[in-house]
Amino acid sequence: MNWRTRIPPRAAPLLFLFLILHLPPLHAAPVDSRVAECLAVIARAGTQGVGSAAARQARDDLARHGVEILPQLLAAMDTSNPVAANWCRTVYEEIVDRGFKQEGAAWPREFLKEYVSDARRAGRPRDLALSLLERLEPGFRDAWLPGRLDDPPFRHQAVALALAAGDRALREKDADEAKIEFRKAFDHARDGAQLTQAANNLKALGEPADVIAHLGLVIDWWLVGPFDAPDKSGFATIFEPENRVDLAAQYKGKVGDIRWLRHTATDPLGQLNLIEAIAATREAVGYAYTEIDVPRETAAQLRCGADDNCTVWLNGKKVFGREQWLNGTRFDRFVTDITLKSGRNTLLVKICQGPQHKDPDVPNNWSLQLRLCDESGKGVGFKPALGGVVEDRR
């Protein structure tokens, strides 16, 4: 059990005060007891104005200090309480701005370097520390970032530097170095645009780069639809494929009889265009079904997005559903933890299509994007395994 779940809410500020007083982080200076008391008051602040008057007074007291309390402020910002973190940030920014106007400010540089490199810390205060270090030592950011390719808050920036290094190598006609940098960018990128850029450069240099496999995008499907679903009723209405997947079945659709059709998405990032694959329609429902083989039981994440909304069943069990209309397909819009079993796994996805947008110039898209990955966003190893198996869930 996570230790935080076992601490009574009323005891949390006392624990916070104890930690501030007795466990000064890294190379921090000795802690002023008044600073610790003010931080404990701020830690009690919450949403809807809870504790705001006391927090404001504590904030103002802290703002009278100098850069010597920056370590305690950064430590206090490493919290799951966004209200407290924001109060501390206002103090931090005020002290930093004043510090640059003073001669001989004793900036805690060693602490900042250790703090920013501690991947256990929250990303936002680490980014503040990085920005401050860049102001204190211009060039620090670009020298430090290349080593953060596996550090989630800084991965995107580190990959961007690798891509830039690859571009420089190309301009200097050093193809070998360009391959190294672009491969580094590709292997560590989790952003679709960065991956596509790295892959295109690698392919131009004669190197393989499979974006679909790297991201764990599912692109091979059986599709059926559209089923009639007026007045946004599709999400709640149960159609036959939800009871039994029979790829040889014929159903009554919105405009006639419909059957399952095999389709492979051709979009570079695996987005499935159901208007092209099934039909241009509105106020309807479609289903996508696939099977995959996994070499061993694997903890994974299912990440998806759909226009308008979707529901997902894994091996016959509902693992995700979100009713949200006039909702565009965005990369990794929704994330849910799943477990893939060893061997064959089935996925059934219900994708609803809503009414036309009030603005007739807004296209009535109907789409799905789904991938299976680890918590870092890298695709898990699976093989497409579609067949004619009937899955009965009645």
C-alpha positions as CSV (number, residue, x, y, z in Angstrom):
1,M,0.0,0.0,0.0
2,N,1.2,3.5,-0.8
3,W,2.3,5.2,2.4
4,R,0.3,8.3,1.5
5,T,-3.0,6.4,1.7
6,R,-2.4,5.5,5.3
7,I,-1.9,9.0,6.7
8,P,-5.0,10.6,8.1
9,P,-5.7,13.9,6.3
10,R,-5.4,16.0,9.5
11,A,-2.0,14.5,10.2
12,A,-0.5,15.4,6.8
13,P,0.4,19.1,7.6
14,L,2.2,17.8,10.8
15,L,4.1,15.3,8.8
16,F,5.0,18.0,6.3
17,L,6.3,20.2,9.1
18,F,8.4,17.4,10.5
19,L,9.9,16.7,7.1
20,I,10.7,20.3,6.5
21,L,12.3,20.7,9.9
22,H,14.2,17.5,10.1
23,L,14.9,16.4,6.5
24,P,16.3,19.4,4.6
25,P,16.6,18.3,1.0
26,L,20.0,17.7,-0.6
27,H,22.3,20.6,-0.2
28,A,19.7,23.0,1.3
29,A,20.8,25.5,4.0
30,P,19.6,25.0,7.6
31,V,15.8,25.5,7.7
32,D,14.3,28.6,9.4
33,S,11.5,27.3,11.6
34,R,9.2,30.1,10.5
35,V,9.7,29.1,6.9
36,A,8.7,25.5,7.8
37,E,5.6,26.8,9.6
38,C,4.5,28.9,6.7
39,L,5.0,26.0,4.3
40,A,2.9,23.8,6.6
41,V,0.1,26.4,6.5
42,I,0.2,26.5,2.7
43,A,0.1,22.7,2.6
44,R,-3.3,22.9,4.3
45,A,-4.8,25.1,1.5
46,G,-7.3,23.4,-0.8
47,T,-9.8,24.0,-3.5
48,Q,-12.8,26.4,-3.2
49,G,-10.8,28.7,-1.0
50,V,-10.1,26.3,1.8
51,G,-7.4,27.8,4.0
52,S,-6.8,30.6,1.4
53,A,-6.6,33.5,4.0
54,A,-4.0,31.8,6.1
55,A,-2.1,30.7,3.0
56,R,-2.0,34.2,1.6
57,Q,-0.5,35.5,4.9
58,A,2.0,32.6,4.9
59,R,2.9,33.4,1.3
60,D,3.5,37.0,2.1
61,D,5.7,36.1,5.0
62,L,7.8,33.7,2.8
63,A,8.2,36.3,0.1
64,R,10.2,38.5,2.5
65,H,13.0,35.9,2.4
66,G,15.8,35.6,-0.1
67,V,17.1,32.9,-2.4
68,E,18.2,30.8,0.6
69,I,14.7,29.4,0.9
70,L,14.4,28.2,-2.8
71,P,15.3,24.6,-1.8
72,Q,12.4,24.5,0.7
73,L,10.1,26.1,-1.8
74,L,11.0,23.6,-4.6
75,A,10.6,20.7,-2.1
76,A,7.1,22.0,-1.1
77,M,6.1,22.3,-4.8
78,D,6.7,18.6,-5.2
79,T,3.2,17.8,-4.0
80,S,0.0,16.3,-5.3
81,N,-1.8,19.4,-3.9
82,P,-1.9,21.9,-6.9
83,V,-3.3,24.7,-4.8
84,A,-0.4,24.6,-2.4
85,A,2.1,24.2,-5.2
86,N,0.7,27.3,-6.9
87,W,1.0,29.4,-3.7
88,C,4.6,28.3,-3.4
89,R,5.3,29.0,-7.0
90,T,4.2,32.6,-6.6
91,V,6.8,33.0,-3.8
92,Y,9.5,31.3,-5.8
93,E,9.0,33.5,-8.8
94,E,9.0,36.7,-6.7
95,I,12.2,35.7,-4.9
96,V,13.9,34.7,-8.1
97,D,13.0,38.0,-9.8
98,R,14.3,39.9,-6.8
99,G,17.4,37.8,-6.6
100,F,18.5,38.8,-10.1
101,K,18.3,42.4,-9.2
102,Q,20.6,42.0,-6.2
103,E,24.4,41.9,-6.1
104,G,25.9,38.7,-4.8
105,A,22.8,36.6,-4.3
106,A,23.9,33.2,-2.9
107,W,22.1,31.0,-5.4
108,P,21.8,27.3,-4.3
109,R,23.4,26.0,-7.5
110,E,24.4,22.5,-6.3
111,F,20.9,21.9,-4.9
112,L,19.3,23.0,-8.1
113,K,21.5,20.6,-10.2
114,E,20.7,17.7,-7.9
115,Y,17.0,18.6,-7.8
116,V,16.5,18.9,-11.5
117,S,18.2,15.6,-12.1
118,D,16.1,13.7,-9.5
119,A,13.6,11.8,-11.6
120,R,11.6,11.0,-8.5
121,R,10.5,14.7,-8.2
122,A,7.5,16.2,-10.0
123,G,8.1,17.6,-13.4
124,R,6.8,21.2,-13.0
125,P,9.1,22.2,-10.2
126,R,12.0,20.5,-11.9
127,D,11.3,22.5,-15.0
128,L,11.4,25.7,-12.9
129,A,14.8,24.6,-11.5
130,L,16.0,24.0,-15.0
131,S,14.9,27.4,-16.2
132,L,16.7,29.0,-13.3
133,L,19.9,27.1,-13.9
134,E,19.8,28.2,-17.6
135,R,19.6,31.8,-16.4
136,L,22.4,31.3,-14.0
137,E,24.6,29.3,-16.4
138,P,23.6,30.0,-20.0
139,G,24.0,26.8,-22.0
140,F,23.2,24.5,-19.1
141,R,19.9,23.3,-20.6
142,D,21.4,22.1,-23.9
143,A,24.3,20.5,-22.1
144,W,22.0,18.7,-19.6
145,L,19.0,17.7,-21.7
146,P,20.7,15.1,-24.0
147,G,21.0,12.8,-21.0
148,R,17.2,12.9,-20.3
149,L,15.9,10.8,-23.2
150,D,14.2,8.5,-20.7
151,D,13.1,11.2,-18.3
152,P,9.3,11.7,-19.1
153,P,9.1,15.5,-18.2
154,F,12.1,16.2,-20.4
155,R,11.9,13.5,-23.0
156,H,10.3,15.7,-25.7
157,Q,13.0,18.4,-25.3
158,A,15.8,15.8,-25.3
159,V,14.4,14.2,-28.5
160,A,14.2,17.6,-30.1
161,L,17.9,18.1,-29.5
162,A,18.7,14.7,-31.1
163,L,16.6,15.6,-34.1
164,A,18.4,18.9,-34.4
165,A,21.8,17.2,-34.1
166,G,20.8,14.8,-36.9
167,D,19.8,17.7,-39.1
168,R,23.2,19.4,-38.5
169,A,25.0,16.2,-39.4
170,L,23.0,16.0,-42.6
171,R,24.0,19.6,-43.5
172,E,27.6,18.6,-42.8
173,K,27.2,15.5,-45.0
174,D,28.0,13.2,-42.1
175,A,25.4,10.4,-42.8
176,D,26.8,8.1,-40.1
177,E,26.4,10.7,-37.4
178,A,22.9,11.6,-38.7
179,K,21.8,8.0,-38.5
180,I,23.0,7.8,-34.9
181,E,21.1,10.9,-33.9
182,F,17.9,10.1,-35.8
183,R,18.0,6.5,-34.4
184,K,18.4,7.9,-30.9
185,A,15.5,10.3,-31.4
186,F,13.3,7.5,-32.9
187,D,14.0,5.0,-30.1
188,H,13.2,7.4,-27.3
189,A,10.4,9.5,-28.9
190,R,6.8,9.0,-27.8
191,D,5.3,12.0,-29.6
192,G,3.8,11.2,-33.0
193,A,5.2,14.2,-34.8
194,Q,8.7,13.6,-33.5
195,L,8.5,9.9,-34.3
196,T,7.3,10.6,-37.9
197,Q,10.1,13.1,-38.4
198,A,12.8,10.7,-37.1
199,A,11.4,7.8,-39.1
200,N,11.2,9.8,-42.4
201,N,14.9,10.9,-41.9
202,L,16.0,7.3,-41.2
203,K,14.2,5.9,-44.2
204,A,15.7,8.6,-46.4
205,L,19.1,7.3,-45.2
206,G,18.2,3.7,-46.0
207,E,17.4,2.8,-42.3
208,P,14.3,0.9,-41.2
209,A,11.8,2.7,-38.8
210,D,8.4,1.2,-38.0
211,V,6.3,3.9,-36.3
212,I,3.2,1.6,-36.0
213,A,5.1,-1.1,-34.1
214,H,7.1,1.5,-32.0
215,L,3.9,3.0,-30.7
216,G,1.9,-0.2,-30.5
217,L,-0.8,1.1,-32.8
218,V,-3.6,-1.3,-33.8
219,I,-4.3,-0.9,-37.5
220,D,-5.8,-4.3,-38.6
221,W,-9.5,-4.5,-38.0
222,W,-12.8,-6.1,-39.0
223,L,-15.5,-3.3,-39.2
224,V,-19.3,-3.3,-39.3
225,G,-21.8,-0.4,-39.4
226,P,-23.5,1.9,-39.5
227,F,-26.2,1.0,-37.0
228,D,-29.0,3.5,-36.5
229,A,-28.6,5.6,-33.3
230,P,-30.7,8.8,-33.4
231,D,-30.6,11.5,-30.7
232,K,-27.2,10.5,-29.3
233,S,-28.6,7.1,-28.2
234,G,-25.7,5.1,-29.6
235,F,-23.6,5.0,-26.5
236,A,-26.2,3.4,-24.3
237,T,-27.9,1.2,-27.0
238,I,-26.6,-2.4,-27.1
239,F,-26.3,-3.7,-30.7
240,E,-25.7,-7.4,-31.6
241,P,-21.9,-7.3,-31.9
242,E,-21.7,-6.4,-28.1
243,N,-23.4,-9.8,-27.4
244,R,-21.6,-11.9,-29.9
245,V,-18.9,-11.3,-32.5
246,D,-19.6,-13.4,-35.5
247,L,-17.6,-12.2,-38.5
248,A,-19.9,-14.1,-40.9
249,A,-23.0,-12.4,-39.5
250,Q,-25.3,-10.1,-41.4
251,Y,-27.2,-7.3,-39.5
252,K,-29.9,-4.7,-40.2
253,G,-28.1,-1.4,-40.5
254,K,-29.1,2.2,-40.8
255,V,-29.7,2.0,-44.6
256,G,-29.9,-1.7,-45.3
257,D,-28.1,-5.0,-44.5
258,I,-24.5,-4.7,-43.3
259,R,-21.6,-7.2,-42.9
260,W,-18.2,-7.2,-41.4
261,L,-15.5,-5.8,-43.7
262,R,-11.8,-6.3,-43.3
263,H,-9.8,-3.0,-43.2
264,T,-6.3,-1.8,-42.5
265,A,-5.6,1.8,-41.5
266,T,-3.2,3.5,-43.8
267,D,-2.7,6.7,-41.7
268,P,0.9,7.1,-40.6
269,L,-0.3,7.2,-36.9
270,G,-2.9,4.5,-37.3
271,Q,-6.0,6.6,-37.3
272,L,-9.0,4.8,-38.7
273,N,-11.2,6.9,-40.9
274,L,-14.7,5.2,-40.6
275,I,-16.3,7.5,-43.1
276,E,-14.0,6.1,-45.8
277,A,-14.0,2.5,-44.4
278,I,-17.7,2.2,-43.6
279,A,-19.8,5.1,-44.8
280,A,-20.4,8.8,-44.5
281,T,-23.2,9.0,-41.9
282,R,-24.4,10.7,-38.7
283,E,-26.2,9.6,-35.5
284,A,-24.9,6.0,-35.9
285,V,-22.7,3.3,-34.4
286,G,-19.9,1.2,-35.8
287,Y,-17.8,-1.6,-34.4
288,A,-14.2,-2.5,-34.9
289,Y,-12.9,-5.9,-33.9
290,T,-9.4,-7.4,-33.9
291,E,-7.3,-10.2,-32.4
292,I,-3.7,-10.1,-31.3
293,D,-1.2,-12.5,-30.0
294,V,1.0,-11.6,-27.0
295,P,4.0,-13.8,-26.0
296,R,3.4,-13.5,-22.3
297,E,1.0,-11.9,-19.8
298,T,1.8,-8.2,-19.9
299,A,0.7,-5.2,-17.9
300,A,0.0,-2.5,-20.4
301,Q,-1.9,0.7,-21.1
302,L,-4.7,1.0,-23.7
303,R,-4.6,4.5,-25.1
304,C,-7.3,5.7,-27.5
305,G,-9.3,8.5,-28.9
306,A,-12.4,8.6,-31.1
307,D,-14.8,10.9,-32.8
308,D,-17.3,11.1,-31.3
309,N,-16.8,8.5,-28.5
310,C,-15.9,4.9,-27.9
311,T,-16.2,1.9,-25.7
312,V,-13.6,-0.9,-25.5
313,W,-13.9,-4.5,-24.5
314,L,-10.8,-6.6,-24.0
315,N,-11.3,-10.4,-24.0
316,G,-15.0,-9.8,-23.5
317,K,-14.6,-7.5,-20.5
318,K,-15.4,-3.8,-20.8
319,V,-12.3,-1.9,-19.9
320,F,-13.1,1.6,-21.1
321,G,-16.1,3.8,-22.1
322,R,-16.6,7.5,-22.2
323,E,-19.7,9.3,-23.5
324,Q,-18.5,12.6,-24.9
325,W,-20.1,14.0,-28.0
326,L,-18.6,16.3,-30.7
327,N,-15.2,15.1,-29.5
328,G,-12.3,14.9,-31.8
329,T,-9.8,12.1,-32.0
330,R,-6.7,13.2,-30.3
331,F,-3.5,11.2,-29.7
332,D,-3.6,9.4,-26.3
333,R,-6.8,11.3,-25.3
334,F,-7.7,8.5,-23.0
335,V,-5.5,6.1,-21.0
336,T,-6.5,3.0,-19.0
337,D,-4.5,0.3,-17.4
338,I,-5.0,-3.2,-18.7
339,T,-3.5,-6.7,-18.6
340,L,-2.9,-8.6,-21.8
341,K,-3.0,-12.4,-21.3
342,S,-0.5,-14.7,-22.8
343,G,-1.6,-15.9,-26.2
344,R,-4.7,-14.7,-28.1
345,N,-6.5,-11.5,-27.0
346,T,-9.6,-9.9,-28.6
347,L,-10.5,-6.3,-28.8
348,L,-14.0,-4.9,-29.6
349,V,-14.5,-1.2,-30.0
350,K,-17.8,0.6,-30.3
351,I,-17.5,4.0,-32.0
352,C,-20.4,6.4,-31.9
353,Q,-21.1,9.1,-34.6
354,G,-23.1,12.0,-33.3
355,P,-25.2,14.7,-35.1
356,Q,-23.8,17.3,-37.4
357,H,-22.1,20.2,-35.6
358,K,-24.1,23.4,-35.3
359,D,-21.5,25.0,-37.6
360,P,-22.1,23.4,-41.0
361,D,-18.5,24.1,-41.9
362,V,-17.2,21.8,-39.2
363,P,-16.6,18.3,-40.7
364,N,-18.6,15.5,-39.2
365,N,-15.6,13.2,-38.7
366,W,-15.9,9.5,-37.6
367,S,-12.7,8.0,-36.5
368,L,-10.7,5.8,-34.1
369,Q,-7.1,5.6,-32.9
370,L,-6.0,2.9,-30.5
371,R,-2.7,1.6,-29.3
372,L,-1.3,-0.7,-26.7
373,C,1.9,0.4,-24.9
374,D,3.8,0.4,-21.6
375,E,3.5,3.3,-19.1
376,S,6.3,5.2,-20.9
377,G,4.2,5.1,-24.2
378,K,6.3,2.6,-26.1
379,G,4.3,-0.1,-27.8
380,V,4.1,-3.5,-26.3
381,G,5.1,-6.5,-28.4
382,F,2.1,-8.1,-30.1
383,K,1.3,-9.7,-33.5
384,P,-2.0,-9.1,-35.4
385,A,-3.9,-12.4,-35.4
386,L,-7.2,-11.8,-37.1
387,G,-9.2,-14.9,-38.0
388,G,-12.8,-16.0,-38.3
389,V,-13.3,-17.0,-34.6
390,V,-16.8,-16.4,-33.1
391,E,-16.7,-14.7,-29.7
392,D,-19.9,-15.2,-27.7
393,R,-20.5,-13.0,-24.7
394,R,-24.2,-13.7,-23.9
